[in-house]
Amino acid sequence: VLLVFAKEDSQSDAFWWACDRAGFRCNIARTPETAVECFLEKHHEIIVIDGRHSRYFEPEAVCRLIRATKPSENTVILAVLPQKAADQEEPSVLPLLCAGFSRRFVENSSVSACYNELIQIDHGEVRCQFKLRACNSAFTALEHCQEAVEITSEDHIIQYVNPAFERMMGYQKGELIGKELTELPKSDKNRADLLDTINTCIKKGKEWTGIYYARKKSGDSLQQHVRITPVIGQGGKIRHFVAIKRPHIDNNNQVHKLNKEEKCSGEHSQSECHSLRHRDRRKDSIDARSISSRSSDAPSLQNRRYSSVARIHSMTIEAPITKVINIINAAQENSPVTVAEALDRVLEILRTTELYSPQLASKEDDPHTNDLVGGLMSDGLRRLSGNEYVFCKNMSQSQLAIPITLSDVPPPIAEMLNDEDCWEFNILELEAATNKSRPKERPLTYLGLKIFTSFGVCEFLSCSEATLRSWLQLMEASYHSSNSYHNSTHAADVLHATAYFLRKESVKSSLDQLDEVAALIAATVHDVDHPGRTNSFLCNAGSELAILYNDTAVLESHHAALAFQLTVRDSKSNIFKNIDRNQFRTLRQAIIDMVLATEMTRHFEHVSKFVNSINKPMAAIEETSTSSVNSDCDGQANIRNSPENRLLIKRMLIKCADVANPCRPLELSIEWAGRISEEYFAQTDEEKRQGLPVVMPVFDRNTCSVPKSQISFMDYFITDMFDAWDVSPRGNLFTVNAALMSRKVSKCQWDGEKLRGSFASLPGLMEHLSENYNYWKGLDEMKCKSLRPPPAS
């Protein structure tokens, strides 16, 4: 701040102390000459000129002197005027404004009044001036940039063009400013409805990118790559359009010359040439380097700069979805308005992050499905303070029973385990038997010992059987026995299903031993320390884990992290202690990926990728194969054994194992349905007690229909996933996706086509699934809400 006061008085002192309070640097000048000199040296944002005593200097004259300097255009100048008597008329401010003053301040020697005035100026005019200075910088950049820039009003009146635009089009700025775009000559090379397409797009507030032919002042047509961006202004309305244009034809011609094999000559359509340009610029990375090295006019600075930019754009760093969007944008350029608008809708969908999350019908149409899917697939980001749900517990070795050996297994349990390789193996009988024999020995330890031994896990990990036993007991003790569903029996059930799938020939041939070991370990730990509550509940309750994992895959992240923390904590139970670092990292990554795959928010993404990357290509090979059976099998093996598809197979494997209860024999399926329902009932009860949002309202123990919930779960999650896991369809390759999108069928009805080329080949499971579905359907038709039909009267 610069204070221009001829003499020190209470007013000048008030402004001085006001500057001190506000933290502003302050200078004082006593004469007009020293004021200008000081200003030119310091470039003050605010100048306060004393206008009360004209006998010392004329305030208007001082203001004009300062305004005559270049730096003053962004300075706020304040005139201090004497107070007028109450009966005097208020003088006009026009003379002050004409002299260059920005504001006036009526004499007031209160420091607070001066402080308030300075603060208002700082927050108002000064900050606006800062923005104007930035605008000057932005316009300086526009004046020097190589791309043509045109700014128009909301009514398409040209308000600015930069020198690059003038050079490109042959106009002078004065010939364009103030004219409507419709007044300028148009090229007849554009399709008739292109302008309508562009206007429809930008009036919706969307950016338009494409090829456009403009007519230069000379009358020649110029092919341009154009990007038009709407600018939202006051009132949330579109106030301006910014068009960035660059010549398209030169670069295209060079590409044609360098890529003759593409044969994009004159007889090809504009869209074919455009797609070639995208392919050259975005993927092959050939055009920029070739042009810069072979073009005869390359040495100019402008061409060198364009080559540098082109090289950056040619780098293969685009995501596949970006390439898809580019292809659709290119297709829009030569499409009718109706098609272009439909493609706009496609682009809107593709730009969302929920590509694999289906949109449900209204809640009234299917409340069970809405609540079930919403509860399982939502992270529940609604916040309520003061509710903590902490459930982590520390397990020490002293709390665990002494490890047993297989020879120590009681005969009845050993006899049960002889059938563990059958799908009909009754895990609930094992649970009951182990609880009776040794209260601290649960089914996961016994079954784990048997399965891990049969797969040679100890040999692969170079660990002793005692270490494995200790680890299994540690993991089992970290499950909550108080949970009706998510306890160690569920973990043992998932481990059993995982082992069953791994023994299937097509699965076994797709994975190596590290994959098998990772799958068995992941199945064992996938729900360790589960609290019996969903992710949505934890997020709504503001639990420590939800905060730790940012409300994203909270439980699954906790299961994976805790499993490794417990494992490496004690050498006696560290099954990884003897493998080398690289092998451990690979194994750890595979285990974590499989545990995270059990999170339901990405369910449809995993299933869809499996169908599109494995089911469909395998079916296509069967359809098109005309050679030997061996060649057909080799092609399918190549699909299954690629690293990317092996990852998808492992994810699909543990997902199916995790929710395989509807595919178990009927009695087992009924028992599991009762257990998961009870856990959801308990969550709803607790949500009501704590005043939390009720995630799944239909799971109210007083009103819930268990058959309806099972039907919804099977329709929405189970049937299509197990159909994909079981077989590859023959015939129309799009019927799988149709089934996946419909979510309405009880079982995929692939137009009566025969099935062959099985993947996991699970006919027994699919029969159980069909039988169980019909059972629940029958109960629902009887209006029965319980697990079993009412006894006959």
N, C-alpha and C positions, 0 to 999 in steps of 0.2 A: 504494500500500500504506500502511495506517495501522498503526503499531506502538504498542500500549498497554502500556507498561512503567512501573511506578512508579519504578524506579531503573535507571540505566544499568549494564549488566554485560556479561559476555562473550556472553551469549545475544542480548541486544538488539543488540550490536555486530555479531554474526554475521549477523543478519537485515538490518541496515543495509547491510553490505557485499555481501550476497547481492543486495539490491535494486539496488545500484550496478552489480554485474556483469551483471545481467539487463536493465539499462536501464529499471527501473521507478522512477517518482517515489515518494518516501517521506516520510511525516510521522510524528512521534513525539508521543504524548500521555502525560502523567504521571498524570492523574486521570480518573475516569469522566466528570466534567462536561466537561473539555476534549476528551475523546475524542468525545463526542456532538456537541459544538459543531464540532469539526474535520470530523467525518464529514458533518454537514449542509451544510458549506460546500464540501467537495471531492468527496463522493460516491465514496468509494474502492471499487475492485473487491474488494480483499482486506483483511481486518482480522486482525491477529495480537494476541491478548490473552494476557498473561502470567498463567498460573494456578498458578504454583509457590508464591507467597507470599500467602496469604489475609489476612495481617495488614495489607496495604496496601489491598486492595479485593477484593471477592468477584467472581471472573471471571464466574460465572453471572449475577450482577446486572448487570454491565457489558454482557454480551451481550444481556440482556433489554431494557435501556435502548435499545441500538442497534436491536434488532429491532422496537421499538415505533414506530420512524420509518418513513415510507412508502418512502424510497429504498432501505431495507435489504433488500427482498425479492429483489433481484438481486445481493446481496453474499455473498461466501464469508468466513465467520468461522472462524479457526483458533485452537484452544486449545493453549497450550504447557504441558505437564504435567511434573512432576518424574520423574526416573528412579526405578524401584522396585527393591528388592533382588531378587536372583534367586529367593529362596525365597518371595517375596510373590506372592499370587494377582493375576492381571491384573484391574484394575477394569473395571466395565461402562461402556460409553460412553453408555448410555441417558440418564443425567442431563444429560450435555453436549448430546445431541441435543434433549432436551426444553427445554433452556434456549435453544436457537437456534443452537448451534455446528454448523458443517458438517463439520469434521474435527478431529483432534487431532494434536499433534506432540510426541513425547517429547523432552525436553530434550537438546540436542546443540549445542554451541557451534562446531562445524565450519562454516565458511562454505559449503563445498561441499554439506554436508547441507541447510543452509537454502536454498541456491540450488536444489538439486534439488527440494525441497518446493514452492517458489514456482513453478518451471517446470511441475511436474506440475499444480498448481492452475490455472495459466494455460491450459495446453493441455486441461485437463479441464473443471472446473466453470465457470471464467470464460467460456470460449468457449460452453459450453452456455447460460450466462446471457445472453450476447450474442444467441444464437438466440431465447431466450425473449422478450427485449425486442423483437426483430423480429416475433415472433409477436403480441405485444401490439399492435404497430403494424398488422400485417395484420388482426387482429380489429377494431381501431378503424376501419380502412377498410371492412371488411365491415359494421360497424354503421351506417355512414353511406352505403353505396352504394345506388343506386336499384333494382338488380335483386335479386330474391329468391334467397337462397343457403341450401342445405340440405346438411349434411355428415352422411353415415351411415357406419357401420362396414362391414367386409367382410360382416357378416351382416345388413346393411340395418337396423341399429338407429340411430335418429336421435340424433346427438350434438351437433348445433348447428343452429340456424336464426337468421337475422338479423332485425332489426326489419322490413325490407321484406317478408320472408316472412310474418311475423305479420300485417302489414297486408293483404297480398294474400289470405291464406287465412282470416283471422278468428280464428286460434288465438293463445293465449298460449304463450310459450316453455315454461313448466312443463308444459303439457298435451301436449307433443310429445317432449321430451327423454327418452330411455330406451325409447321405444316402437318396435316394429317397424313398417316401412312397411305390412306386410300388415294391421295392426290398424286403419289409418285407412280411412274410407269411400272407395269407388271410384266414379268416374263410369261410367255405362253407355253413354256416347257413344263410348268407345274400342272399336276392333275387338277381338275376343275374344283374338287371339294377340299383341296388341301388347306386353304385358308380357313374354311369352316371348321375343319378338324383341329387346327392350331388354336383358333379362338375358343372352341368348346373346351379344350384342355386347359388353357391358361386362365380362363374365366372361373374355373373351379379352384384356382389357386395351385394348380399342378404345373410343374416344369415340363416344357416340351423340348425334345431334342430330335433333330433329324436333318434331312437334306432338303434344301430349298434353292430354287433358281431365282436370283435377283437380276433386275435390269439396271445396268450401269448408265451413267449419264450419256455415254456414247451410243447407247442402244444395244450393246452386246449383252448377252445373258451370261451370268456367272454362277456356277454351281458352288454353293456354300454349305458348310456344316454349321448349323445354327442351334444355339441353346437359348431359349427364352424363359426367364425366371420372373414370376410375379413377385412384387414387393408389397408386403402388408404394411399399411401405415395407420394413420389416425382413425380411430373408431373400429379397428380390426378389419378394415376394408382394403381391397387392392388399390393402391394409389399410383404405382408405377410398374412398368415392365422393362426389364433389362435384357437386351439381346446381345449375345456374344457370337461373333461370326468370324469364320476363317475360310479361306479358299479351299475348296475340296478337290478341284479338278487337277491341279498340278501334282499333288501327292498320288492321286489315283492313277494318272498317266504313267508315273514312274513305276508304280506297282504292276501295272499291266505289262510294261516292258520287261521287268525283271522276273515276271512269273507267267511266261507264255504258256507253260503247261496247264495253267488254270483256264486258258481260253475264254477269258471274260472279255470278249470283243464286242463290236458294235451291235451284233445281232442279238446279244443277250439283253435281258431286261435290266432296268435300273436296280431292281431289288437284288438281282444276282450279283451285280457289281458291288453293291453296298455290302452284301454279306461277305464277299471276298475281301473287301477292305477291312472289315472287322476281323476276319480270320488272320489276315496278314499283320495287322497292327497289334492285335491282342495276343496271338498265340505263336505264330511262326517266328516272330522277332527278326524278320529279314528286311523289311522295307526301309527302316530308318538307317541301318548301317550301310545297306546297299546304296541307298540314295546319296548319302553323304560321301561315299567313296567313289561313286561312278558318275554322278551328275557333273556336267561341265561347268555349271554356274555355282557349284558348292562353295567356293572360297568366300563368298560374301558373308558378312557378319550375320545378316538376317537369316540366311539359309542355314548357317552353322547353329544358330539359336533354335530354329525350328527342328533341326535334326536332333539336338539335345533333348528337346521336349518329346519328340517322337520316340526316341530311344527309351525314355522313361515310360511312356505309355505302352511300349511294346513288351515290357518285362512281363513274364508269365506269373504275376502275383495275384491275379483275379480269382475270387472264389467262383465255383461253378454256378452258383445262383446269379452272380453278376453277369456271367456270360449268357445265361438264359434270359435275363432281363434285357441285355443288349440285343439279342436276337429278336425278342418281341418288339422292342423299340423300332428295330429296322423293318419288321413286318408291318408296323403301324403306318409307316410313311407312305405306302402304296395301297393302303386298304380303304374301303369305303367308310363313311362316318360311323355307321352302325357297328362295323367290325372293329374300328379303332376304339370306340367307346367300350365294347366288350373286352378288348385287350387291356384297356385302362383298368377295368375291374380285376382282370387277371393279375396285373402288375400290383394293384393294391393288396391283393391276397398274398402274393409272393414276397412283398416287402414286410409282412408281419413276421413275428417270431414264433407264432403258434401254427406252423404249417401242418403239424401232425395232430393237433388237438381238434377233434370233431366238435361241431356245433350241435348242441342238443335241442330237442324240441322244447316247447314251453313246459314249465314245471307242472302245470295242470295236466298235460297230456301223459306224463310218465314221471311222477314224483319220486318213485323208488330209484329209477335210473339216474335222474338228475342229482339226487342226494348222494347216492353211492359213488357215482363218477366224480361229482364235485368234491366229495370228501377225500377220495383217494388221489385225485389228480390235481388238487389245489394245494398251494403252499400256505394258504390262509394268512394273507398279509395284513389282516385287520389287527390293529394294535389295541390292547387294553393294558394299562399299567397296573402294577401292584400284584400281579399274579405270577408266581414263580412255580415252575414244575421241574424240580431237580431230582434226578433218579440215578445218577451215576453212583456206583459203589465200588469200593476197593476190596479186591479179593486177594488174600494172602495164601501162601502155600499151607500155612498152619491150619487153615480152615478146611482144607481138602482132605479126603480120605487117602489112605496109602494106595499107590497105584496097584492095580491088579494085572495079572497076565491072562492070556486066553485060556490057559490051563486052569485058572481059578474060577472061570465062569461056571455058575451053577448049572447042573445038567438040564433043567427045564428051559433055561434061557438059551443054552447052547443048542438045544434041539430046535427052538424057535428060529435061531439065526441060520440054521441050515437052509431055510427057505428065503433068505434075504434077497436072492437074485430073481425072485418072482415078483411081478407087479402086484399080486394079490396079498403080499406080505402084510400082516396085520401089526402095524406099529403100535396100536393102542393096547394090544395084548402084551407086547414087550414093555410098554410103559407100566402096566399094572404089575407085571411079574417083577420088574426091577425095583419098583417101589416096595414090594412085599419083602424081597430078599435083602436088600441093603438100601436103607432110606437115602443115603447120600450117593448111591450109584444110580444114575438115570439112564434112559435108553440111548442117549447120544454117545456115551462112552463105550457101551457094549457094541452097538452097531458100528460106530466109528472104527473100533479096533478091527472088526471083521472086514469091513469094506476097505480100509486103508491097507490092511495086510494083503488082501486079494489084488490090489492095484500096485503093490510094490512101492508104496509111498516112502517107507523107511529107507529102502535101498536107494531111491532117487535122492532123498534129502540127506543121506549118509548120517541118519540119526538112529539112536537105539530105540527099541520098542518101549523101554521105560520112559524115555523122553516123550514119545508119542502119547503114551498112556497119561502121563502127567499133563500134557497139553490138552488132551481131550477133556480130562476132568476139570481143568482150569476154565476151558470154554463153557462146559456145561454148567459149572457153578456160577458163571456170569450171566446165565439166562435167569429170568424171573419165574420161579415156580408158581407164583401167585397169579400170573397171567393165565386166563382160560385158554388162549390160543397161542400167543407168541411166547412159547416156552421152549424148553429143550426138546420136547417131543416133536414139536413142529420142525425144529432144526434137524432132528433125526429123520423125519419124514421127507424133508427136502433133500437131505443127503442120500436117502434111499432112492428117490426118483432120479437124482443126478447120476448115481452109479448105474441105475437101470438104463438111462439114456446113453451113457458112455459105453455100455456094452453092445449097443446096436451097431451093426457092422458099418453102416454108412457114416455114422457119427465117429466111430472109432478110427475109420480110415481117413477122416478129415483132420484129426487132431493128433498132436504128438504127446509124449508122456508128460512134458511140462504143462501142457494144456489140461491134461487129465488131473494132475496133482493140483493145479490152480483151481479147477472146478470143484474138486472134493473139499479143499480147504475153504473156498468161498461159500459153498453150501453149508459147511459147519458153522461158520462165523457170521452168516449174512444177517442175522437178527440179534446178535449178542447184545445183552443189556437193553433189550426192547422194553419200553415202559408200559406197553399195552395201550398206547394212545397214538393217534395219527400225527403226521407232520403238521397238519392244519391246526390241531389242538395245541401243539407245542408253540407254534408261531403266535397263535391268538393269546396264549397264556404268557408270552414274553419269557419263555424258559431260557436258561443259560445256554443250552445247546443251540436253540434257534438264533440267539444273538451271536454265538460263536461261529455258526455256519451261515450267517446272513440269510436265514429263512430259505435256504436252497438245499434240497436233498438232505435235510437235517439228520434224520435217523440213519439213512444209508451212509452218510459221511461218518457219523459217530460209530456205527458198527465196524466199518473198515478200520478207522483210526484206532479204536479201542482194542480191536483184535491184535493189531501189531504191537500196541503198547504193552498189553498183557503178555504177549509171546516173548518179547525181548527183555522183559523186566527180570526174569529169573532164568539162569542157565539150565536149570533142571527141566524146564518146560519149553525151552527155545528150540523148536524143531528146525530153525533156519541157521543155527550157529555153525554148521559145518559146510555150507555151500558157499561157493565163491561169490564175490560181490556182484559181478555182471549177471550171473544166474539168479541171484536174489532179487536184483532190480527188475529183471524181466518177469519173474514169478510174482513179485509184489504188484507190479503194474497190472498183470492179468487178474489177480485176485481182486484188487480195488475196482477195476473196470466191471467185473461181474457183479460184485456187491452193489455198486451204484446202478447197474442195469435193472435191479429189482425195484427201483423207484418208479411209481406208477405214472408220474407226470410225462414220462417219455415212452410210455407203453406203445402207443400207436406208431411212433417214429421207429422204434426197434422192429416191430412186426412188419411195417411197410418196407423198410430197408431189406429185411430178410426175404420178403416176397419178391421184390424187384431185383435183388442182386443174386438170389439163389434159386427160388422156385421157378421164376419165369425163364431165366437162361437155360436151366436144366430141361424144362419142358420144351423149349424151343429146339434144343439139340435133338430131342426125341422126335419132334415133328419133322425136322428138316434132314435128319441123318439118313443117308442112302447107302452108307458103307457098312462095314461089319459091326457086329455087336460090341467087339472089343474097342473099336474106334469110338463108338457111342459112349461107352463107359469111361474111356480116357478123357473125353471132353467134359463129362460131368465131374470127374475127379479133379480136373484142372480148375473148374469153377469153385468146387468146395475147398480146395487146398490153397487158394490165394490168401495172403495174410489178412487182407481186408475182410474176406468172407469167413475166414476162421474166427475172426473177432465177432462177427455177427452170429455165427453158430453158437459160440460160447455164451453170448448174451441171451440168445433165444433159449438155449438149454436151461440156464438157471432160472429164467423167467417162467418157463413151463413147469420146472420142478417146484418153484415157489408157490404156484397157484394150481397145483395138480389135483387138489381135493375133489373137484367135481368129476374127475376122471377115475377116481378110486371106486372100488365096489360100493354098492349102495349103502350098506350099513356104516362103512367108514365115512362116506361122504356126508351122511346125515349127522354123524357125531361131530365132524369138523364144522359143518354149517351151524350147529348149535353152539360150538365154542366161539366161533368168530362173531356170531350174533350177540352172545353174552358180553364179549369184550366191547363191542360197539354200544350195547345198552349201558354198560358201566361208564363209557366215555360221555354219553349223552347225559347221564345222571350227574356226572361231575361238572360238566359244562353248565348245567342248570344251577348247581349249588354255588359255583364260583361266579356266576353272572357272565360267563363267556358266550360268544356266539355259538349256537348249536350247529355244528358242521353238517351232520346228517340227521335232520329232524325225523325222518321216517323210522330211524332206529330208536324209537321210544318203546320201552319194554311193555307198555300198556296198550299200544296200538299197532305195533309193527307186524307185518305179514312176512314171516320168514320165507315161505315159498316165493312170494313176489321178489324179494331181495335176491334170492338164488337165481331165479329166472333172469332178472336184469343183469346180474353178474356174468352169467353164462352167455347170454346174448351179446353183451357188450364187450367182454374181455376174453372169454375162454374159447368159445367155439371157433372163431376165425383163427385165433392164434394156434390152436392145436390142429386145425385143418392144414395150416401152412407148415407146421412142424411135422405132421404125419406124412403128407404126400405132396408131389408136384402135379398140377392139373394137366391133363392132355387136352388139346383143342385150343379154344379161344383164350389167349393169354391175358385178356383184360377182365375175365370173369372173377379172378381172385380179387382184384382191386374193387370191383363192383360189390363183392361181398363185404370187403373191408369197409367200404364207405357206407353201406346200407345200415349196418348194425341192427337190423330189424329181424333177421332170420335166426331161427334156433340152430340151424346148421347150414353151412354153405351148400346151396343147391346149384351145382355148376351145370345147369341146363341138361341134366341127365347124362352128362358125358362120363365115359369110363375113366377110371383113374389108373395110372401106371407110373413108373419112375418114382417109387416112393422114396422119401428122404429118411425119416427115422423109422417108418413102417410100424405103426402102433395100432393095429386093428382092434386089439383087446381094449385099449384105452378109449377108443372112439365108441365102442359098443357100450362101455360103462357110461360114457358121457351122454349118449343118447338115452339110455335107460334112466339115468338120474334126472335128466331134463324132463322126461315124460312123467316121472314120479312127482316132481315139484309142480308141473303143469296140472297134473291131476288134482293135487291138493288145492291149488289155486282155483280150479274150476268148482271145487267143492266149497269154496269160500272159507277154507281152513287156513288159519294163520300160524299154526304151530308146526313143529317138526314132523309130526306123525298124524295120521287121520284119527278122528275120535273113535273110541271103541264102539263096536256095534251094540245097539240097545237091545 
